[in-house]
C-alpha cells in the first residue's frame, strides 16, 4: 500500500509540473484582446504576423500542459487567433487561407463547446462564401451559426446582417429586408464575452450594422437606402475620437456612399465621399476596400456618364488606387462584402 501511495504521489507531482504558468496564459489572453480591439487601427500585414505568433504560442502551450482547464483556455485562445488570421488573410486577398483559418477556429471552438467563437467562425465562413459565388451556402453558414448556444444580441445582429447580405446576393429583396429588420429588433439584453466584452474585431456595433445594411441595399440596387445607411455609419464614426474610428468600417462605408451616389448620377458627390479613402496609405488598403472601389468603377461605365470629364477623372483615381493596393480576392462577385 505504501508503494502504491508513493507511486500515486510521484505521478501527481509529475502531472502538477506539466502545467503552464498562469501568468503566461493571462498574457496570451491579454495580447489577443488587445489585438482584437486594435484590429482596425493597424495594417493587415502587421495584424497577421502578431496573430500567427499568438496562435503558435497557444499551440505550443497545449503540448506542455495536462491541465484540462488550461486546455480549454488554450483552445479558446487558438480559436481567437485563428479567426483573426482568417480576417487578415481575407483583407490581404488570400481567400483560400482565410477559409482554412476560419474552419480551424470553428474546430477549436467545437472541441471546447464554445458557442460564441463557433458562431463567429461560421459567420466568417458565410462571408467567405460570397466570394466563391455561393450565396446559398452563405445563408446555410449563417443559419448554422445562429443555432449555437450562449449568443448575445451583438452576435445575433452580426449574423442577421450577414444573412441579409446573403439574400441580397440572391436578389431576394423580401428576405434581405426581413433580416435587416431582425437586426434592428434584436434587443433582448443578452451578452456574451467574445462579442461584447472583448469586442473590437469580434464586436458589431451600430456603425458596422449600418455599413453592412448599406452594402445589402447596394446589392438590391436601392441607392436611397444605401446612401441612408452609409451616411448613418459615417456619422456614428464621426462622433468618436479619430483613434477609435477603424478604417475597416469607415473606408467601406465611404465607398458604399460613393457608389450609392453614382447610382443616382451624382459624380461630384461620389468624388467627395471618396476623398478620405483615396488618401489611405497602400499598406492599409484591404482587399475589402479594393473590391468595393472596383464596384464603384463599374458604376462609372454607365451610359449616363459618357463624356463626363468628372467621371473620367474619378475613374482614373480609382484605377490608381487599385494599382497601388494589395492583390484582389478575384471573386465572381462585383461587390465587396465587409469581413
N, C-alpha and C positions, 0 to 999 in steps of 0.2 A: 504493500500500500504506500509505503514511504517513497519507493522508487517511482511509482505512478504519479504521486503528488509532485515529486521533483521534476518529472518529465513534463507534467502539465504546467508547472511554474516556468520551466525553461521555454516551453512553446509560447506561453502567454507573453513572456518577456520579449521573445523574438518578434512576435506579432505586434506588440506595442511599439517596437523600434521601427517597424515598417509603416510609419505614418509620416505624412508631410507636415512640416511645421505650420501651425495655424496662421502665423503671420504671413507666410508665403501665399496661402490661399486668399487671405484678406487682400494682399497686394494685387494678386491676379484679378480678383473681382473689382477692386477699385480701378485698376487700369482699364478693364473692359467698360466700366461705367463711364469713365472719362472719355474713352474713345467713342462710345455711342453718342454721348452728349456733344462732342465736338466734331462729329462726322461732317456736318455741312459747312464747317469752317476751315477745312484743310483740303489740300489737293487729294484726289482719289488715290494716287500712287503712294502717298505717304501713309494714308489710312490702311492700304493693302499691306504694306510692309509691317506695320505695327500689329495689325490683326493676325497676320501669319505668325509673328513671333509669339503672340499670346496663345494661339492655337497649339503651337509646338510646346509651350510651357505646360498647358493643360494635358496634352498627350503624354509628355514625359512623366509628369507627376502622377498620372493614372497608373503608370507602371511601377511607381515607387511605393504606393500605399495599398494596404489591405483593409483600410477602414471603410465600411460601407457608406457612412455619412460623407466622408471625403470623396468617395467615388461619385456620389450624387452631385456634390458641389462641382467637381471637376468635369463631369459630363455636361452639366449646365453651362459651365464656362466654355467648354469646347463648342457647344451648340451656339452660344452667342458669338464667339469668334468666327465660326463657320458662316453664319448668316451675314455677318458684317463683310466677310470675304466675298460672299455672293453678291452683295450690293456693290462693292467696289469693283469687282470683276465686270459686272454689268455696266457700271459707269465708264469703265475703260474699254468697253467694246467686246469683252470676252463672254459671249452668251453661253457657250458650252461649259466653261469652267464655272460660271455663275450658277447654272443649273446643278452641277455636281456638288458645289458647296451647299446650296440650299437643301439638296437631298440629304447630305451628311448631317446638317443641322436638324432636319426632321428625324433622322435615325437616332441621333444623340438624345433628342427630346423624348422619343419613344422609349428608349432604354430606361429613362427615369420617370416616365409617365408625366411629363411636364406639359400641360395643355397649352399655356400661352406661347412657349417657344415653338411648339409644333404648329400652332396656328399661324405664327408669324412666318415660319418657314414655308408652309403651304400657300400662304398669301403671296410670298415672294415667287414661288413656283407658278402661281397664277399669272403674275406679271410677266414672267419669262415666256409663258405660253403664247402671249400676244405676238412675240417676236418670231415665233415659229409659224405664225399664221393659224393658230389653233385656239380661237376664242371659246369654242365649246369646251375644250379641256380647261381653259381658264375658269369658266363657270364651275366646272367639276371640282377643281382645286379649291376655289373659294368656298363652295358648299361644304367640302370636307373640313376645311379649316374652322368653319362656324360651329362644327359639332364637337370640338374639343372642350373639355371642362375647364373651369376656372377663369373664363374670359370676362374682362370688364368691358365697360362701354367703349373705351378707346379702341380696344382690339376689334370689337364688332363693327364700329364705324369704319375702321380701315378696311375690313373685309367687305362690307356693304359697298364702299366706294370702289373697291377693285371689281366687285361683281357688276356694278353699274357700268364700268368701262368695258367689261367683257361683253355685256349685252349691247353696248354702243358699237363695238366691233361687229357684232352680229346684225347691226342696224335694227335692233328690236327696241324701238323708242318706248313702248309701254313698260317693258321690264326694266330698262335703264332708268326711267324716271321713277319707277316704283322703288328702286334701291337708293336713288338719291333721297327720296322722302324717308326711307327707312333709316338712312344715315342721320337725318335731322331729328328723327323721333326716338333714337336710341338714348334714353336718358334715365336709366334705372338707378344710376348712382353707384353701380358696381365698379370695382377697380381691380387691377392685377399688378403685380410687382414689375413685370417686364415692360409693359406698355405705359404704365402710369408713373411708377416710382423711378425706374431707370430712365425711361422716356428717351429723349434725344432721337436717334435714328429709329428706335423702337416705338416712339410715340406717333401720334397722328392728330395734331391739334387742328383748330378751326381754319388756320391758313392752309394747311395741307389738304383739308377736306374741300375747301373752296377751289383750290388749284386743281384737285382731282375732278371735281364736278365740271370745271371749265373744259377739261380735256374730253369728258364724256359728251358735253354739248357740241364740241367741235366734231366729234365722230358722227353725231346726229345732224350735222350741218345747221346747228342752231346758233347763229352768230350772236344774237342778242343775249341768249343765256350764257354763252361762253364769255362774252365781254363782262357781263354782270358778275359772274363768279371769279373771273381772273382779277377784276378790279377789287373785289372784296378781299381776295387773298393778299394782294399788294398793299391794300390799305391796312390790313391787320399787321403786316410785317413792318409798315412804316411806324407803327406805334411802339415798336421795340427799339432798344439800342442797336446800333449798327452791328455790334459784335454778336448780337443774338439773332440776327436775321440770316438764316442759312441760304447760301446760293443755290442749294439743291431744291429749294422751294421758290425763292424769288426769281431765279432765272427762268425756269419753265413757265411760271405764271406770267411773266412779262412776254415771253414768246407766244404763249396762248392768247394773250390780249392782242398782240400784234396780228396774229392770224385771224382772230375774230374780226378785227377792223378791216383786214384785207378782204374778208368775205363780204363786207359791207361797202367795199370800194374805197376805203379810206387809207390811201398810201401814206400821206403825211402823218396820220395818227399812228400807223404801224411803225413808221420810222421813229417817232417819239417814244413809243413803247420799247423799241429795241435798243435805244441808245445805251442804257446801262449794261445790257447784255453784250453788246459789241465791244465793250471795254474790259470784259472779263479776261484775265490772263489765260493763255493757252493751256497751262497745266491744270487749270480749274475747270476746263470745258469738258464736262462729261458727255458721253455718247447720248444720254438723255436729252441734253441741250442741243447737240448737233443734229439729232434726228428731228427734233421739233423745228429747228431752223430749216432743215431740208423741206419739211412740210410747208413752212411759210414761203419758201422759194417756189414751191409748186403752185401756190396760190397766185403768185405773180405772173404765171403763164396764162392767166385768164385773158380772153379777148378784150375784156374791159380795160386792161392796162396796156394794150398795144399802142406803141408810140409815146408812152408816158416816160419822160426823162426821169421823173422821181422814182418810178417803178424800176427802171433800168439801173439807176444808181443804188437803190436798195438791194436789188438782186446781186449786184457786183459786191456789195459789202457782205452779204450773206455767204457768197461763194468764197470770199477771202477768209471769213470767219471759219468756215468749214475746212478750208485747205490747211489752216494752221492748228487744227484741233486733232485730238486723238482719233483713232480709227472708228468707223461707224459699226453698228451692230449688223448691218446688212440684212435687215429684216424684210419680210414681204409686206409689212405694213407701211403706210405712207404717213403715219402719225406716231410720234414718240409717246411712250407711256411712262409716267414717273414711277421710279422704283422705290 
